[in-house]
Amino acid sequence: MLQIYEKIAEQIVHKRGFLTFLSLLLLTSTLAFAQSGNKITIQQKNITVVDALKAVEKQSKMSINYSDSELKGKEIANLNLQNVAVSAALDVILKGTGFAYQIQGNYIIITEKKPAVATQTMKDIKGKVVDESGEPLIGVNISVDGNSIGTITDFDGNFAIKASDNSTLKVSYIGYATQMVTVSKKDFYPITMKQDTEVLDEVVVTALGIKRAEKALSYNVQQIKGNELTTVKDANFVNSLNGKIAGVTINKSAAGVGGATRVVMRGAKSIEGDNNALYVVDGIPLFNTNMGNTDSGIMGEGKAGTEGIADFNPEDIESLSVLSGPSAAALYGSSAANGVILVTTKKGKEGKLSIQFSSSTEFSKAYMTPEFQNTYGNKKDVYESWGEKLPTPSSYDPKHDFFNTGTNFINSLTLTTGTKQNQTFASISSTNSKGIVPNNAYDRLNFTIRNTSTFLNDKLQLDLGASYVKQKDKNMVSQGQYWNPVMAAYLFPRGENFEDIKTFERYNESRNLPVQYWPVGESTYASQNPYWTAYRNVATNEKSRYMFNVGLTYKITDWLNVAGRFRMDDTYVSFERKIYASSDQKFAEGTKGHYGYSNYNDRQEYADFMLNINKRILDFSLAANLGWSYSNYWALERGYKGALLKLPNKFTTTNIDTKNGRISEKGGGDSVRNHAIFANVELGWKSMLYLTLTGRNEWNSRLVNTNEESFFYPSVGLSAIVSEMVKLPEFISYLKVRGSVTGVGAPVSRAGLTPGTVTDPLVGGLLNPTYIYPFTDFKAERTKSYEFGLTFRLWNKLSAEVTYYHSNTENQTFLGELPEYTGYKQIYLQAGDVENRGWEASLGYSDKFKNGLSFSSTLIFSRNVNEIKEMVTNYETGLEGTSPINIPEVVKDKGRTILKVGGSIHDIYANTFFKKDSQGFVAVESDGKFGMERGEPVYLGKTSPDFNLGWSNALSYKGFGLNFLVNGRFGGVVTSSTEALLDRFGVSKRSAEARDAGGALIKNQGRVDAKAYYQMIGTGNYETSGYYVYSATNIRLQELSFSYTMPNKWFGNVLRDVTVSFIANNPWMLYCEAPFDPELTPSTSTYGQGNDYFMQPSVRSFGFGIKFKL
């Protein structure tokens, strides 16, 4: 829209203090006079009025404000204008259309002509126009219906116009539904514009929380509205994004409700660093503290828990912007190479007090569990089910007999109120959940308040916000052997009575306390009664989190302001683990129990200062941001644990045996501090061509005392609105092409690697040297990328977006070996190159029908190819007498993953198979014996998908609403240690079928002893995982909701927008070959993905919700 900033430009030109600045900014400023004197020539047949006005706009270099929808379809049979004045041209073009024009300086307002009415007394009317989130809208067309009086809103959305009582103001803006406002006795009119679903949204939130015109962006930004997060709620709202965003892989935690979600955008880029997306709240980066979900957890010895972003109340979120590529996130630096999820929270709104209440209730059941056998029992005192066939099959099924019905209750109350100068938003919400595993729970209480005020004639704006989170969780376990009751429940021998062991403790008179009842056990995989593990090996986290933010903006002129922001985020977590007397000795370490605790504290601080410019002169527009930012993060965890000494089950530190007690300490030395300066400049021409340049320079504490303590990275992007440049067929409503090239830097993956920061760890008060050479040549890990995209809209109903991207991440961190004579054993070095390339696409359709039915549908597609292009070749360390270092392969996850050139970060391998003879057959001896042999690693596949599809749909009709989401992952493989151990213990359906058939089948060779066969391959380790590889392809109905909004008159307009809904989460797996849900993850780490080691099964949930306003 060419008219948006024109009036502002005219006001500023006359301010003497800025003449020098403006003359330097644009050399073309001398042309800003007498545009109406330009002559117009148009000679064309069958030209539309809209196209004719565009031609006038182009030739006159004036801005024309008009409504597309009102002039659409009006055509001029033969337009013959030659060297005529602007006014004369407009007279001809608008003749017979019922529209008139008004010239104000360098812009023209087109208004509808109405019959003349009797002269009425005019008065001054003022008002402010904002969008649904309360943000001011610039350049909105305000006219008095029935005459030619009109104006536009300024930088703050304010307007002033003359009108008479009972006249009507017409308010129109591209991308929003036109409003008619009746003039009454009052003199000030606050107006909230609602987006029109039939036209392309113009404004999106981008880096640093700055709103930009969508057409100006040279990179892909996807927006999710807040109501899409609250239709089918999740305790961790990030899970609600799955299937709705192209280019993003989202894996839900196997730890249950509230668990940390793995979010990777456009593929894993770093071999050693974090590959999860960066979260940004209201323009400020968030250190997403992860409470123990960063290891693969095969043993389960680590802690499973929640994450920082899960603490946010989805009802507080106005919208999400997903910046999936580094081009979009270049200004954030560091982790921004992995993409950004930008959260915009709600503000108060001008108007009377409004209260909204929402409540949802869900009930969950275990969904995808293994197939078990119930026909073969166990031998006496043996946990394995390799006994005789049972006379009566067992009815035991963990899905029904062990797992509970999970519940999730979410209640939220929000209020908003405000005047023109002061608006307040406040909310309180509670989340109370119980998992399907006995004694697993998650509870959270959120308090939020935010106030926005303006002072000094609206030149100064103060934005204050504060939040408090109280969160508790109990027995969050993702997978593994330790603390995991699922393993013993699955392997339970089918000849025993499961009901008997539900009474998991019996009173022991000799010990004078209840002890574990577990008549038949197995020392490694089932050493405890699953209910004892659930109720007597208890782990709890209690978190208190305090967040405070302040923002101050001062408007110097209508086009120039300065802004400063500060955020502080403190988290305190108290962790306890209570192991009761008679627990397995590897946990209890004694006869009286075991107690451990730790206190965790972290602080995040962020501050920035920006100079913001938003200026338009003639055909050019300038949007620029210059700034400085500071961030600081530190964390410290201290604890103590040990066996109890005197009193059984007395869980206090004074009861810990000091000979057995151990002090633990983590963090302290891992703080990260970052300073940066940055700039973003967006130059626009005629609202159809945009050039964007960014640059950022960082000083990060993880690179202190290196040869590159600071690092700079730029980006450049170009966006062209083709539909504004040339005449396209009528059915093409909008066409845009874009491209960008960027570089993003990130420091090394952890602190304490550079000279002066290397500290040998203390163990038991003694130094434990690492013998790692203090490398001085660390550089920032660099991601260089480019992307190209195309956006178009047809008939204002069908929209599509396609993006191709390509990135290379260099300066990966490796650990090389050094000869002993150097005095060291290893050295850190940087080399390597990981490439990601792929496609993102979305196709959407939206329409409203005359009968009141509206329908929208969106299909998204993502494909990423990850490839390691370079490892370490002939690396010179610079140490005297040392040879160049070569590292052709790096082994991860104890050998399951091997990184090498041509492969990917997601490749998995196995190396132990049945011993083969010279003909390639399994070597079976005459007595039926056969064996295994270890060989070279064999490639099994990759755990990442070939592509993803998501299909979301929404229908509404007279208050009824239907929404559903189908999500699909195609390609890739997963493995299952669970299935292997089920075979080993003879409880899998497969093992019974083999016994019924006379043995396990070796393809093309016949059958062999089933027990010997399955106990050889069923180790549960990666080495034999080649026998348990499954396609990861799956298609599911992920979300379903059906709602009805009742008429307000039913409640006397006291309660408004009362909506009741039925909701379903993951109700139907349409297709899946794997024996478990391939989308579950045991951790957020890069490695250890795609394997099930007795993870909690996925659940499907059904429930209902209600919400209303007061």
NUROLUM-598932 format. One record per residue (C-alpha): residue in three letters; x, y, z. Coordinates in steps of 0.25 Angstrom, whole numbers, plus 2048, in hexadecimal, padded with zeros to 3 digits. Layout:
REM NUROLUM-598932
ALAXYZ ...
END
This chain:
REM NUROLUM-598932
MET800800800 LEU80780D7FB GLN7FF816804 ILE802810812 TYR80D81A815 GLU80B82580C LYS80482F816 ILE80F82C820 ALA81982F816 GLU81383D813 GLN812840822 ILE82183D824 VAL826844818 HIS82385181F LYS82A84F82B ARG83785682A GLY83F84D833 PHE83E84182A LEU84184881C THR85084481D PHE84D835820 LEU842834816 SER84B83A80B LEU85683080E LEU84C82480F LEU846826801 LEU84C82E7F6 THR83F82E7EF SER8388377F9 THR8398437F0 LEU82E83C7E7 ALA82483D7F2 PHE81B8497EC ALA81084B7E3 GLN80D83D7E0 SER7FF8407DC GLY8058487D0 ASN80983B7CA LYS8028377BD ILE7FB82A7BB THR7FA8227AE ILE7F28157AD GLN7ED80F7A1 GLN7E78027A3 LYS7DA7FA7A0 ASN7D27F27AA ILE7DB7F67B6 THR7D57F57C4 VAL7D48017CD VAL7DE7FB7D7 ASP7E87F97CC ALA7E68087C7 LEU7E880D7D5 LYS7F58057D6 ALA7FA80C7C9 VAL7F68197CE GLU7FE8167DB LYS80A8127D4 GLN80B81E7CA SER8078287D4 LYS8108237DF MET8048267E9 SER7FE81C7F3 ILE7F08177F0 ASN7E78117FB TYR7DB8097F7 SER7D37FD7FA ASP7D77F17F1 SER7CA7EA7F4 GLU7C17F67F1 LEU7C77F97E4 LYS7C97EB7DF GLY7C27E77D3 LYS7C07F57CE GLU7C67F77BF ILE7C88027B5 ALA7C57FE7A7 ASN7CF8077A0 LEU7D88107A9 ASN7DF81B7A0 LEU7E78257A8 GLN7F382C7A2 ASN7FB8367AA VAL7F083A7B4 ALA7F183F7C2 VAL7EF8367CD SER7E183C7D1 ALA7DC83B7C3 ALA7E182C7C2 LEU7D98297CF ASP7CD8307CA VAL7CD8277BE ILE7D081A7C5 LEU7C681B7D0 LYS7BB8207C7 GLY7AE8187C9 THR7B58107D4 GLY7AE8177E0 PHE7BB81A7E6 ALA7C28287E8 TYR7D082C7EB GLN7D78367F5 ILE7E583A7F3 GLN7ED83D800 GLY7FB8417FD ASN8028357F7 TYR7F782B7F9 ILE7E98297F3 ILE7DD8237FB ILE7D381C7F3 THR7C581C7FA GLU7B78187F6 LYS7AE8237F1 LYS7A08247F7 PRO79482D7F4 ALA79683B7FB VAL78F83D808 ALA78B849810 THR796852816 GLN79984D824 THR7A285282F MET7B084C82E LYS7B884983A ASP7C784483C ILE7C783583E LYS7D482E843 GLY7D781F845 LYS7E1814845 VAL7E180783C VAL7E87FA841 ASP7E87EC83D GLU7E27E0845 SER7EF7E084E GLY7EE7EE851 GLU7FA7F3848 PRO7F7800840 LEU7F57FF831 ILE7FB809828 GLY7F580F81C VAL7E680B81E ASN7DD812815 ILE7D281A81D SER7C7820815 VAL7B9826818 ASP7AF81E811 GLY7A7826807 ASN7B2831804 SER7C0832800 ILE7C683680D GLY7D182C811 THR7DE82A818 ILE7E881F81C THR7ED81B82A ASP7FB81F82E PHE807817834 ASP800814841 GLY7F281183A ASN7EC81E83E PHE7E3826834 ALA7DB833834 ILE7D083782B LYS7C484082A ALA7B683982B SER7A883C82F ASP7A0835839 ASN799828834 SER7A2828828 THR7AA81B826 LEU7B9819825 LYS7BE80F81B VAL7CB808820 SER7D2800816 TYR7E07F9815 ILE7E67EF80C GLY7E67E1814 TYR7DA7E581D ALA7CB7E581C THR7C57F3819 GLN7BE7F9825 MET7B3804826 VAL7B380C833 THR7A7815836 VAL7AB82383B SER7A4826849 LYS7A6830854 LYS7B482C858 ASP7C0832851 PHE7CA826852 TYR7C881984B PRO7D180C84E ILE7D0803842 THR7D57F4842 MET7D67EF834 LYS7D47E0831 GLN7DC7D8827 ASP7D57D481A THR7D77C6817 GLU7D57C9808 VAL7E17D1807 LEU7F07CF809 ASP7F47D3817 GLU7FE7DE816 VAL8057DF823 VAL80E7D482A VAL8177D4837 THR8257D2833 ALA8337D383A LEU8347DB846 GLY8257DB847 ILE8247E683D LYS8177E6834 ARG81A7E6825 ALA8127E6818 GLU8117D7814 LYS8147DB805 ALA8217E2809 LEU8277D5810 SER8317CE808 TYR8307C1810 ASN8267B7815 VAL81E7BB821 GLN8127B3825 GLN8087B882F ILE7FF7B0839 LYS7F47B7840 GLY7F27B584F ASN7E57AE84D GLU7EB7A3846 LEU7F37A0852 THR7E77A085B THR7DD798853 VAL7E378B857 LYS7EC78E863 ASP7F9787867 ALA80078A874 ASN80C78D86C PHE806796861 VAL812793857 ASN80C786854 SER80078D84F LEU808792843 ASN80B78483D GLY80678382F LYS80279282E ILE81079782A ALA81879481E GLY827790820 VAL82678D82E THR82777F835 ILE82077E842 ASN82277284B LYS819771858 SER82076C864 ALA81E75E869 ALA81F763877 GLY810766877 VAL80977387A GLY81177F87B GLY81E778875 ALA82878086D THR82578085E ARG83077F853 VAL82F789848 VAL83878983C MET837792830 ARG83D78F823 GLY845784828 ALA850782832 LYS85C78B82F SER86678983B ILE86D77C83E GLU87078084C GLY86778C84F ASP85878E852 ASN84F78C846 ASN84279084C ALA83B79D848 LEU83D7AA850 TYR8317AF857 VAL82F7BF857 VAL8247C5860 ASP81F7D385C GLY82C7D5854 ILE8357D0860 PRO83D7C385E LEU83A7B8869 PHE8447AF86E ASN83B7A286E THR84079B87B ASN83F78C879 MET83D784886 GLY844778882 ASN840774874 THR84D77586D ASP85276686D SER84D75A865 GLY84A753873 ILE84B74586F MET84E74287D GLY84474C882 GLU84E75188C GLY84C760889 LYS84176888D ALA83576A884 GLY82E777885 THR82778487F GLU82D790878 GLY82C79F87A ILE8237A286E ALA819798874 ASP8177A187F PHE80F7AB877 ASN8007AC877 PRO7FA7AA869 GLU7EF7B486C ASP7F97BF86E ILE7FE7BD860 GLU7F97C6855 SER8007C0849 LEU80D7B8845 SER8167BB83A VAL81F7B0835 LEU82C7B582F SER8317A7829 GLY83D7AC822 PRO84A7B3827 SER8467BE81D ALA83A7C2825 ALA8427C1832 ALA84F7C782F LEU84D7D3839 TYR84C7C9844 GLY85A7C2842 SER85F7B684A SER8547AC84A ALA84C7B383F ALA8537AA835 ASN8497A083A GLY83D7A8837 VAL8347B0840 ILE8267AF846 LEU8227BD849 VAL8177BE854 THR80F7CB855 THR8077CC862 LYS7FA7D3864 LYS7F97E2868 GLY7ED7E986F LYS7E37F0866 GLU7DC7FD866 GLY7CE7FC86B LYS7C67F7877 LEU7CA7EB87F SER7C97DE878 ILE7CA7D087F GLN7CC7C3878 PHE7CC7B587E SER7D07A8877 SER7D079A87C SER7D478D876 THR7D377F87B GLU7DA773874 PHE7DB764877 SER7E675C871 LYS7E974D86F ALA7F574686B TYR7F474485C MET80073E854 THR80573285D PRO80C726858 GLU805719854 PHE80770F860 GLN804700861 ASN7FC6FA86C THR7FC6EB869 TYR80A6E786E GLY80E6E887D ASN81B6E8885 LYS8226DD88C LYS8226DE89C ASP82A6EA8A1 VAL82E6EE893 TYR82A6FB88D GLU82B6F787F SER81E6F2878 TRP8256E6871 GLY81D6DC879 GLU8126D2875 LYS8056D686E LEU7FB6DB878 PRO7EE6D387A THR7E76E087B PRO7ED6EC873 SER7F16F887C SER7E870487B TYR7F370E87F ASP7F5719876 PRO7FD72587B LYS7F572F872 HIS7E972C87B ASP7EE726888 PHE7FA72F88B PHE7F873C884 ASN7EE74688A THR7E5750883 GLY7EC75D883 THR7E676A885 ASN7E9778881 PHE7E1784887 ILE7E5792882 ASN7DD79E887 SER7E07AC884 LEU7DB7BA887 THR7DF7C7880 LEU7DB7D5881 THR7DE7E1879 THR7DA7F087B GLY7DF7FD877 THR7DE80C873 LYS7E5812867 GLN7F1815870 ASN7F2809879 GLN7EE7FA876 THR7F07EE87F PHE7EF7DF87C ALA7EF7D5887 SER7EE7C6888 ILE7EE7BA891 SER7EE7AB88D SER7EF79E892 THR7F479188C ASN7F1784894 SER7F577788D LYS7F7768891 GLY7FE75F887 ILE7FB751883 VAL80674B88B PRO80274A89A ASN8077558A3 ASN80B75E897 ALA80676C898 TYR80877A893 ASP802787899 ARG804796895 LEU7FF7A389A ASN8017B0892 PHE7FF7BE895 THR8027C988B ILE7FF7D888B ARG8037E2880 ASN8017F1880 THR8037FB874 SER80380A877 THR80681686F PHE80A824874 LEU80F83186F ASN804833864 ASP806824860 LYS81482685D LEU81981D868 GLN81480F869 LEU817806875 ASP8157F7874 LEU8167EF882 GLY8137E0883 ALA8157D688E SER8137C788F TYR8137BC89A VAL8137AD898 LYS8127A38A2 GLN81479589C LYS8157878A2 ASP81777A89B LYS81976C8A1 ASN81F75F89B MET82276488D VAL829759886 SER82B758877 GLN83174A875 GLY83C74187A GLN83F737885 TYR840740891 TRP834746898 ASN82B74188D PRO81F738891 VAL81B735882 MET82672B880 ALA82272288B ALA814723888 TYR81671F879 LEU81F71487C PHE81670E888 PRO8166FF886 ARG8096FA881 GLY8086EE88A GLU8076F8897 ASN7FB6FF89C PHE7FD70E89A GLU7F17128A3 ASP7F970C8AE ILE8057158AD LYS7FC7228AC THR7FD7218BB PHE80C7258BA GLU8107258C8 ARG80E71C8D4 TYR81071F8E3 ASN81D7188E8 GLU81C7168F7 SER82B7138F9 ARG82F7218F2 ASN8227288F8 LEU81F72E8EA PRO81972B8DD VAL8227258D3 GLN8217228C4 TYR8197168BF TRP81F7108B3 PRO81F7018B3 VAL8256FF8A5 GLY82F7098A0 GLU83B70A897 SER84871289B THR84A71A88F TYR83D71D888 ALA83271B892 SER83971C8A0 GLN82D7238A6 ASN81E7238A7 PRO81972D89D TYR8107338A7 TRP81B7348B1 THR82373B8A7 ALA8177458A5 TYR8147478B3 ARG8217458BB ASN82B74A8B2 VAL8267588B1 ALA82C7648AA THR8267718AB ASN82A77F8A5 GLU82478C8AB LYS8277998A3 SER8247A78A6 ARG8277B189A TYR8267C089A MET8267C888D PHE8277D788C ASN8287E0880 VAL8277EE87D GLY8277F6870 LEU82880586E THR82680C860 TYR82781B85D LYS822820851 ILE82B82B84C THR82382E83F ASP818827838 TRP82381E831 LEU82E81D83B ASN82E817849 VAL838811853 ALA83480585B GLY83B7FD866 ARG8377F086C PHE83B7E7878 ARG8377D987D MET83B7D1889 ASP8377C388B ASP83B7BB898 THR8387AC899 TYR8397A48A6 VAL8377958A6 SER83878C8B2 PHE83A77D8AE GLU8387718B7 ARG8397628B5 LYS8347598C0 ILE83874A8BF TYR8317428CA ALA8377378D2 SER8377298CB SER83972F8BD ASP8437298B4 GLN85172B8B9 LYS8567328AD PHE84C73D8B1 ALA84C73D8C0 GLU85A73A8C2 GLY8567348D0 THR84B72E8D8 LYS84473B8DD GLY8427438D1 HIS84974E8C9 TYR84675D8C8 GLY84B7678BE TYR8487768BC SER84D7818B3 ASN84A7908B3 TYR84B7968A5 ASN84B7A58A2 ASP84D7AC895 ARG84C7BB891 GLN84A7C1883 GLU84C7CF880 TYR84A7D7873 ALA84A7E586F ASP84A7ED862 PHE8497FB85D MET8447FE84F LEU84280A846 ASN83780883D ILE83480F830 ASN82780E827 LYS82781881C ARG82181A80E ILE825825804 LEU81F8257F6 ASP8208177F1 PHE82A8127FB SER82880C809 LEU83280A814 ALA831801820 ALA83D7FF828 ASN8427FA836 LEU84F7FD83C GLY8527F784A TRP85A7F1855 SER8577E585D TYR85C7DE869 SER8597D086F ASN85E7C887B TYR85B7BB87F TRP8607B288B ALA85B7A6892 LEU86079E89E GLU85B7918A4 ARG86078B8B1 GLY85B77F8B8 TYR85E7748C2 LYS85A7658C2 GLY85D7588C9 ALA85874C8D0 LEU85074E8DD LEU85874A8E9 LYS84F74A8F6 LEU84074A8F3 PRO83A7438E7 ASN83274C8DE LYS8357598E6 PHE8397628DA THR84176D8E0 THR8507718DD THR85376E8EC ASN84F75F8EA ILE85975D8DE ASP8657558E1 THR87175E8E0 LYS87A7538DB ASN8707518CF GLY86C75F8CD ARG8707668C0 ILE8707758BD SER86C7798AF GLU86E7868A8 LYS86B78A89A GLY86C798893 GLY8727A4899 GLY87D7A488F ASP8747A3883 SER86E7B1883 VAL86D7B8875 ARG86D7C6872 ASN86B7CD865 HIS86C7DB860 ALA8687DF852 ILE8657EB849 PHE85C7E983D ALA8557F0832 ASN8497ED829 VAL8467F681D GLU83A7F4813 LEU8397FC807 GLY82C7FC7FF TRP8288027F2 LYS81A8057EE SER8157FA7F8 MET8197EF7ED LEU8287ED7EF TYR82F7EC7FC LEU83E7EA800 THR8427E580E LEU8507E6814 THR8537E1822 GLY8607E0829 ARG8647DC837 ASN8717DB83F GLU8737D384B TRP87C7D2857 ASN87A7C585E SER8807C086B ARG8827B2865 LEU88C7B885C VAL8947C0866 ASN8A37BF864 THR8A27B9856 ASN8A77BF849 GLU8987C2845 GLU8927C8852 SER8887D0849 PHE8817CB83D PHE8787D3832 TYR86E7CD829 PRO8657D481F SER8587D1816 VAL8527D780A GLY8447D4804 LEU83C7D97F9 SER82D7D87F7 ALA8257DC7EB ILE8157DD7EA VAL8147D97DB SER8057DB7DC GLU8077EA7DE MET8127EB7D3 VAL80B7E57C7 LYS7FD7E27C3 LEU7F97D47C6 PRO7ED7CB7C3 GLU7E17CF7CB PHE7E17C27D3 ILE7EF7C57D9 SER7EC7CE7E5 TYR7FA7CE7EA LEU8087CA7E6 LYS8157CC7ED VAL8237C67EB ARG82E7C77F5 GLY83C7C37F8 SER8477C5803 VAL8557C1807 THR85A7C1815 GLY8657BD81E VAL8637BA82D GLY86D7B7838 ALA86D7B0845 PRO8777AE84F VAL87D7A0853 SER87379785A ARG877798868 ALA8807A1871 GLY88D79E877 LEU89479A86A THR89D7A6868 PRO8AA7AA86E GLY8A87B187C THR89A7AA87E VAL89F79B87D THR89D79588B ASP8A078788F PRO894781896 LEU89577E8A5 VAL8917708A9 GLY89076D8B8 GLY8997798BB LEU8A47758B1 LEU8A777A8A3 ASN8A3771898 PRO8AB77688C THR8A577587E TYR8B2776877 ILE8AC77E86C TYR8B4789865 PRO8AF797867 PHE8AC79A859 THR8AD7A9855 ASP8A87A9847 PHE8997A784A LYS8907AE840 ALA8817B0840 GLU8797A5839 ARG8747AB82C THR8677A7825 LYS8667AD817 SER8597AC810 TYR8507B1804 GLU8427AF801 PHE8387B37F6 GLY8297B37F7 LEU81C7B67EF THR80F7BA7F5 PHE8027BC7ED ARG7F37BD7EF LEU7E97B97E5 TRP7DA7BF7E5 ASN7DD7C47F3 LYS7DA7B67F8 LEU7E57AD7F5 SER7F37B07FA ALA8007A97F9 GLU80F7AB7FD VAL81B7A37F9 THR8297A47FF TYR83679E7FB TYR84279F805 HIS85079B806 SER85A79C812 ASN868798816 THR86D798824 GLU87C798825 ASN886799831 GLN88078D837 THR887789844 PHE88F77C845 LEU89877584F GLY8A5770849 GLU8B076784F LEU8BE76C853 PRO8CB764855 GLU8CF762863 TYR8DC76A862 THR8D4777861 GLY8CF77586F TYR8C177586B LYS8B776A866 GLN8AE77285D ILE8AB77F857 TYR89E786852 LEU89E78A844 GLN89579083A ALA89278B82C GLY887784824 ASP87A78881D VAL86C78481F GLU862787814 ASN853788814 ARG84A78B808 GLY83C789805 TRP82E78F802 GLU823795809 ALA815797804 SER80779A808 LEU7FA79B800 GLY7ED7A1806 TYR7DF7A3803 SER7D57AC80A ASP7C77B0806 LYS7BA7B580C PHE7AD7B1806 LYS7A07B9806 ASN7997AF80E GLY7A27B281A LEU7AC7A7818 SER7BA7AA818 PHE7C57A0815 SER7D57A0815 SER7DF796813 THR7EE796813 LEU7F878B80E ILE80678D812 PHE81278580C SER821784812 ARG82D77D80D ASN83B77E812 VAL84877680D ASN853776818 GLU861773813 ILE86F773819 LYS87777980E GLU88577A815 MET88B774822 VAL89A777827 THR8A477581C ASN8B377881E TYR8B1782829 GLU8BD78982E THR8BD78C83D GLY8CA79583D LEU8D078C848 GLU8DE789845 GLY8E177B841 THR8D377783F SER8CD771832 PRO8C077682C ILE8B4771832 ASN8A976982A ILE89C76582F PRO89475E824 GLU88975982E VAL88375D83B VAL87B753844 LYS86F75884C ASP865751855 LYS86F746858 GLY870742849 ARG862742845 THR86574F83D ILE871751834 LEU87475E82E LYS87C75E821 VAL87C765813 GLY87076280B GLY86875E817 SER85F766820 ILE85E76982F HIS85276082F ASP85875382A ILE858747833 TYR85F73A832 ALA86072C838 ASN86C722838 THR86871583D PHE86070A835 PHE85F6FB834 LYS86B6F582F LYS86B6F2820 ASP8716E7818 SER8796E880B GLN86C6E8803 GLY8666F480B PHE85C6EB813 VAL85B6EA822 ALA8656E0827 VAL85C6D582E GLU8646C9833 SER85F6BB832 ASP85A6BB841 GLY8526C883E LYS85C6D2845 PHE85E6DF83F GLY8656EC843 MET8686FB842 GLU87470283D ARG87971083E GLY87D717831 GLU87E72482A PRO87372E82C VAL86772C823 TYR85F73881F LEU850737824 GLY84A74481F LYS848752825 THR83F756830 SER83A763829 PRO82F76381F ASP82F765810 PHE82476F811 ASN81877381A LEU80A777816 GLY80077E81F TRP7F178181B SER7E978A824 ASN7DA78D821 ALA7D0796827 LEU7C1797825 SER7B77A182B TYR7A87A2829 LYS79F7AB832 GLY7A67A983F PHE7AB79B83C GLY7BA79883A LEU7C178C835 ASN7D078B835 PHE7D977F832 LEU7E877D82F VAL7EE771828 ASN7FD770829 GLY807767822 ARG815763822 PHE81B75B816 GLY828754816 GLY833751820 VAL835746829 VAL834743838 THR839737841 SER83373184D SER83B72C859 THR82D729860 GLU82971F855 ALA837718856 LEU836716865 LEU827712864 ASP82C70785B ARG838703864 PHE82E701870 GLY8246FA867 VAL818704869 SER81770985B LYS80C704852 ARG816700848 SER81D6F7852 ALA8116EF854 GLU80D6EE845 ALA81B6E9843 ARG8196DE84E ASP80C6DA848 ALA8126D983A GLY81D6D0840 GLY8296DA840 ALA82D6E883B LEU82E6E982C ILE83C6EC826 LYS8386F0818 ASN83B6E680D GLN8416DC817 GLY8366D7820 ARG8336D882F VAL83C6D883B ASP83A6D884A ALA8316E484D LYS8376E785B ALA8466E6856 TYR8426EF84A TYR83C6FA852 GLN8456FA85D MET8516FC853 ILE84B70884C GLY84370D857 THR84E71485F GLY84872285F ASN85572885B TYR85873084E GLU862725849 THR85671B846 SER84C726842 GLY84C722834 TYR842717837 TYR83872283C VAL83872D832 TYR82B73282E SER82573D824 ALA82374A82B THR81874E821 ASN80B751829 ILE7FE759826 ARG7F475D831 LEU7E8765834 GLN7F076E83E GLU7E5778842 LEU7D6779842 SER7CC783848 PHE7BE785846 SER7B879284C TYR7AB79A84E THR7AB7A9851 MET79E7AD857 PRO7967BA854 ASN7997C585E LYS78A7C7860 TRP7897BA867 PHE7907BF873 GLY78A7CD872 ASN7977D386D VAL79E7D187A LEU7A67C5876 ARG7AB7C7868 ASP7B17BD85D VAL7AE7B1866 THR7B47A585E VAL7B4797862 SER7BD78D85B PHE7C077E859 ILE7CF77C857 ALA7D8770854 ASN7E776F854 ASN7EE76484B PRO7E175C84A TRP7E475483E MET7F174E839 LEU7ED74C82A TYR7FA745826 CYS80774182D GLU81073482B ALA818737838 PRO814730845 PHE81573D84C ASP81274C849 PRO81E751840 GLU81B75F844 LEU81E75D853 THR82C762858 PRO83375E864 SER83B76B864 THR83E77885D SER84C773859 THR85177284B TYR85576384D GLY84E758853 GLN84175B84B GLY838750844 ASN83A74584E ASP830740858 TYR83673B865 PHE82973886D MET82474686B GLN81674A870 PRO80C747865 SER80675285D VAL7F8756862 ARG7EB75A85C SER7E2764863 PHE7D4768863 GLY7CD77386A PHE7C578086A GLY7C778F86C ILE7BF79B86F LYS7C27AA86E PHE7BB7B7870 LYS7BC7C6872 LEU7B77CF87C 
END
